[in-house]
């Protein structure tokens, strides 16, 4: 993974830790974010509307692919948002997954 993509994942972790974690929505009114919401914020995207260009561009595309691959390989889920929203998930699970993605 290139250094810029790694920085996006590190920022994702920092944003999640600073703002708090949620499920079922990208962002709550109080600022809490889900995994993908934190990722989007780390990429500088301010809105919650779909923006697939965000995921196709490099280095954000590289970071997103790394995150997806980590979720699929380590958690057997096809998508980060589905894994995040699983009722059994905890914020500690999300932080651990992000650390693994950063280290990969």
DRENMI-994036 format. One record per residue (C-alpha): residue number from 1; x, z, y; residue in three letters. Coordinates in nm, 3 decimals. Layout:
<nodes>
+------+---------+---------+---------+------+
! mipa !       x !       z !       y ! loti !
+------+---------+---------+---------+------+
!  NUM !       X !       Z !       Y !  ALA !
...
+------+---------+---------+---------+------+
</nodes>
This chain:
<nodes>
+------+---------+---------+---------+------+
! mipa !       x !       z !       y ! loti !
+------+---------+---------+---------+------+
!    1 !   0.000 !   0.000 !   0.000 !  UNK !
!    2 !   0.131 !  -0.083 !   0.341 !  UNK !
!    3 !   0.202 !   0.197 !   0.593 !  UNK !
!    4 !  -0.085 !   0.099 !   0.822 !  UNK !
!    5 !  -0.336 !   0.121 !   0.536 !  UNK !
!    6 !  -0.194 !   0.459 !   0.435 !  UNK !
!    7 !  -0.237 !   0.579 !   0.796 !  UNK !
!    8 !  -0.605 !   0.476 !   0.787 !  UNK !
!    9 !  -0.657 !   0.684 !   0.472 !  UNK !
!   10 !  -0.472 !   0.978 !   0.626 !  UNK !
!   11 !  -0.690 !   0.949 !   0.936 !  UNK !
!   12 !  -0.998 !   0.932 !   0.712 !  UNK !
!   13 !  -0.896 !   1.264 !   0.559 !  UNK !
!   14 !  -0.833 !   1.420 !   0.900 !  UNK !
!   15 !  -1.167 !   1.302 !   1.038 !  UNK !
!   16 !  -1.354 !   1.433 !   0.736 !  UNK !
!   17 !  -1.182 !   1.769 !   0.768 !  UNK !
!   18 !  -1.238 !   1.795 !   1.144 !  UNK !
!   19 !  -1.599 !   1.678 !   1.158 !  UNK !
!   20 !  -1.733 !   1.803 !   0.827 !  UNK !
!   21 !  -1.880 !   1.622 !   0.529 !  UNK !
!   22 !  -2.228 !   1.496 !   0.448 !  UNK !
!   23 !  -2.415 !   1.298 !   0.186 !  UNK !
!   24 !  -2.691 !   1.039 !   0.206 !  UNK !
!   25 !  -2.600 !   0.903 !   0.548 !  UNK !
!   26 !  -2.284 !   0.778 !   0.715 !  UNK !
!   27 !  -2.310 !   1.029 !   0.997 !  UNK !
!   28 !  -2.538 !   1.317 !   1.081 !  UNK !
!   29 !  -2.644 !   1.401 !   1.438 !  UNK !
!   30 !  -2.404 !   1.698 !   1.435 !  UNK !
!   31 !  -2.111 !   1.462 !   1.366 !  UNK !
!   32 !  -2.059 !   1.527 !   0.995 !  UNK !
!   33 !  -1.960 !   1.213 !   0.807 !  UNK !
!   34 !  -1.963 !   1.087 !   0.451 !  UNK !
!   35 !  -1.654 !   0.935 !   0.292 !  UNK !
!   36 !  -1.734 !   0.586 !   0.416 !  UNK !
!   37 !  -1.838 !   0.717 !   0.758 !  UNK !
!   38 !  -1.501 !   0.888 !   0.795 !  UNK !
!   39 !  -1.326 !   0.569 !   0.682 !  UNK !
!   40 !  -1.515 !   0.360 !   0.936 !  UNK !
!   41 !  -1.430 !   0.609 !   1.212 !  UNK !
!   42 !  -1.062 !   0.595 !   1.110 !  UNK !
!   43 !  -1.077 !   0.218 !   1.154 !  UNK !
!   44 !  -1.218 !   0.259 !   1.503 !  UNK !
!   45 !  -1.569 !   0.142 !   1.421 !  UNK !
!   46 !  -1.821 !   0.338 !   1.629 !  UNK !
!   47 !  -2.157 !   0.214 !   1.499 !  UNK !
!   48 !  -2.323 !   0.273 !   1.162 !  UNK !
!   49 !  -2.444 !  -0.086 !   1.128 !  UNK !
!   50 !  -2.289 !  -0.297 !   0.856 !  UNK !
!   51 !  -1.968 !  -0.472 !   0.955 !  UNK !
!   52 !  -1.818 !  -0.640 !   0.653 !  UNK !
!   53 !  -1.535 !  -0.784 !   0.862 !  UNK !
!   54 !  -1.401 !  -0.429 !   0.878 !  UNK !
!   55 !  -1.349 !  -0.432 !   0.503 !  UNK !
!   56 !  -1.198 !  -0.780 !   0.491 !  UNK !
!   57 !  -0.931 !  -0.740 !   0.755 !  UNK !
!   58 !  -0.586 !  -0.605 !   0.690 !  UNK !
!   59 !  -0.481 !  -0.320 !   0.695 !  UNK !
!   60 !  -0.832 !  -0.175 !   0.677 !  UNK !
!   61 !  -0.913 !  -0.408 !   0.387 !  UNK !
!   62 !  -0.606 !  -0.284 !   0.201 !  UNK !
!   63 !  -0.704 !   0.078 !   0.263 !  UNK !
!   64 !  -1.064 !   0.013 !   0.151 !  UNK !
!   65 !  -0.946 !  -0.162 !  -0.167 !  UNK !
!   66 !  -0.718 !   0.133 !  -0.244 !  UNK !
!   67 !  -1.004 !   0.376 !  -0.193 !  UNK !
!   68 !  -1.240 !   0.170 !  -0.412 !  UNK !
!   69 !  -0.979 !   0.136 !  -0.685 !  UNK !
!   70 !  -0.916 !   0.511 !  -0.683 !  UNK !
!   71 !  -1.289 !   0.587 !  -0.710 !  UNK !
!   72 !  -1.329 !   0.340 !  -0.994 !  UNK !
!   73 !  -1.021 !   0.443 !  -1.193 !  UNK !
!   74 !  -1.040 !   0.819 !  -1.148 !  UNK !
!   75 !  -1.413 !   0.877 !  -1.119 !  UNK !
!   76 !  -1.576 !   0.587 !  -1.305 !  UNK !
!   77 !  -1.796 !   0.497 !  -1.008 !  UNK !
!   78 !  -1.825 !   0.142 !  -0.874 !  UNK !
!   79 !  -1.847 !   0.233 !  -0.505 !  UNK !
!   80 !  -1.718 !   0.512 !  -0.282 !  UNK !
!   81 !  -2.059 !   0.567 !  -0.120 !  UNK !
!   82 !  -2.229 !   0.615 !  -0.459 !  UNK !
!   83 !  -1.960 !   0.857 !  -0.568 !  UNK !
!   84 !  -1.984 !   1.048 !  -0.237 !  UNK !
!   85 !  -2.363 !   1.078 !  -0.267 !  UNK !
!   86 !  -2.368 !   1.205 !  -0.626 !  UNK !
!   87 !  -2.549 !   1.542 !  -0.616 !  UNK !
!   88 !  -2.265 !   1.707 !  -0.811 !  UNK !
!   89 !  -2.005 !   1.605 !  -0.550 !  UNK !
!   90 !  -1.839 !   1.859 !  -0.319 !  UNK !
!   91 !  -1.631 !   1.823 !  -0.007 !  UNK !
!   92 !  -1.331 !   1.944 !  -0.206 !  UNK !
!   93 !  -1.383 !   1.657 !  -0.453 !  UNK !
!   94 !  -1.382 !   1.410 !  -0.164 !  UNK !
!   95 !  -1.067 !   1.555 !  -0.011 !  UNK !
!   96 !  -0.888 !   1.547 !  -0.346 !  UNK !
!   97 !  -0.985 !   1.185 !  -0.401 !  UNK !
!   98 !  -0.855 !   1.091 !  -0.056 !  UNK !
!   99 !  -0.525 !   1.265 !  -0.129 !  UNK !
!  100 !  -0.494 !   1.066 !  -0.453 !  UNK !
!  101 !  -0.569 !   0.741 !  -0.271 !  UNK !
!  102 !  -0.306 !   0.823 !  -0.007 !  UNK !
!  103 !  -0.047 !   0.892 !  -0.276 !  UNK !
!  104 !  -0.121 !   0.571 !  -0.471 !  UNK !
+------+---------+---------+---------+------+
</nodes>
